Amino acid sequence: MAIVRKLLNEKIDQKIFSVPSTATVLEALKLMAEADTGAILINEGNRITGIFTERDAVRAMAHGTPHDTPVGT
């Protein structure tokens, strides 16, 4: 995760958006739309556990994943 930390530190002037791993696909997409961003971090407490991207959303829709599925699954 040292590389992720380095990248985040380089983006210090930009706001970083995240959701807990229990957030739903729909909640993540709403935040992404409001923030006008193509990706958000997934966290558990203070730990980054993943990233949810527009591509993840498209794949979820293509596979018929329910919108209330947690992003951390």
PEPELIN-V555966 format. One record per run of one state. SS is the DSSP state (@ for helix, = for strand, . for the rest). FROM is the first residue (numbers start at 1). TO is the last residue. If there is no record, write none. Layout:
[[SS FROM TO] [SS FROM TO]]
This chain:
[[. 1 1] [@ 2 10] [. 11 17] [= 18 20] [. 21 23] [= 24 24] [@ 25 35] [. 36 38] [= 39 44] [. 45 46] [= 47 53] [@ 54 62] [. 63 69] [= 70 70] [. 71 73]]
